[in-house]
Amino acid sequence: MKYEQTIMLKNGKEAVIRGGEESDGSAVFEVFNRTHEETDFLLSYPDENSLDPEQEAQYLKEKTASTDEAELIAVVDGRIAGTAGIESVGKKDKVKHRAEFGISVLKEYWGLGLGRALTEACIQCAKDAGYEQLELNVVAENERAMSLYRSLGFVEFGRNPRGFCSRLTGYQELVYMRLEL
Ligand SMILES: CC(C)(COP(=O)(O)OP(=O)(O)OC[C@H]1O[C@@H](n2cnc3c(N)ncnc32)[C@H](O)[C@@H]1OP(=O)(O)O)[C@@H](O)C(=O)NCCC(=O)NCCS
């Protein structure tokens, strides 16, 4: 999906939230690996990245062309500071109203408003694509993310006490949240 919006961050700098393009492949690959190194709240580790830079470029090209899936990037001072996206839960009639949301922002940019802007942009994309429900799961100790999602209207509908098993800390409880669009 195509999307572009310029926002003002809490530090006074401008950020562009836009759909990632094929030419962003290498930079998005680097940012994916860094964000997945910096926090233990995401699904995978950098060594589990299933895409190389070329595949990432192809992935972004497909998301740009898609009418119901998006991979957005936040650009600050010409650098990619974070990514967020929506993916369809499935094409079958019974689930085609549902999409899943994911986000990660580089640590040095936390607290500036990028997480909120990227999430709001994805909510808009999900509405534009015609979904009726946006879903996510979040590690229970991830207070920053939990607080962001609650403030945007996401509601908890269940927990999995052994949802993740971290290499560092063992089991992590996952909270399932949904937003009616
Ligand atoms: C979660 C994450 C996306 C938030 O991004 P961010 O750019 O820091 O978010 P924002 O600056 O827009 O802040 C959003 C909200 O976070 C909350 N928040 C910020 N700092 C916080 C803190 N220290 N403690 C608790 N909540 C906090 C506030 O509710 C804030 O809302 P506000 O706009 O009213 O201030 C980011 O921390 C991140 O990428 N973390 C690692 C990956 C991750 O956890 N992804 C989510 C997986 S479900």
The ligand as an ORCA input file, in Angstrom:
! r2SCAN-3c Opt
* xyz 0 1
  C       7.209      0.089     21.552
  C       7.861      1.106     20.642
  C       7.424      0.835     19.208
  C       7.412      2.499     21.057
  O       8.011      3.417     20.158
  P       8.346      4.911     20.603
  O       8.815      5.610     19.374
  O       9.212      4.943     21.782
  O       6.876      5.413     20.981
  P       6.384      6.911     21.254
  O       7.531      7.823     21.469
  O       5.417      7.269     20.177
  O       5.606      6.752     22.611
  C       4.350      6.109     22.568
  C       3.811      5.900     23.935
  O       4.677      5.026     24.645
  C       4.421      5.234     26.010
  N       5.687      5.449     26.694
  C       6.704      6.233     26.315
  N       7.701      6.126     27.184
  C       7.302      5.249     28.114
  C       7.881      4.717     29.262
  N       9.122      5.074     29.632
  N       7.190      3.820     29.982
  C       5.940      3.457     29.617
  N       5.338      3.936     28.524
  C       6.012      4.825     27.784
  C       3.537      6.422     26.161
  O       2.183      5.954     26.290
  C       3.698      7.107     24.827
  O       2.571      7.838     24.550
  P       2.594      9.464     24.482
  O       2.531      9.736     23.015
  O       1.361      9.826     25.199
  O       3.846      9.985     25.120
  C       9.413      1.055     20.759
  O       9.769      1.221     22.092
  C      10.039     -0.212     20.226
  O      10.262     -0.355     19.027
  N      10.361     -1.144     21.113
  C      11.070     -2.365     20.720
  C      10.278     -3.240     19.810
  C       8.925     -3.519     20.400
  O       8.770     -3.698     21.584
  N       7.944     -3.579     19.493
  C       6.580     -3.871     19.882
  C       6.377     -5.334     19.901
  S       4.685     -5.730     20.313
*
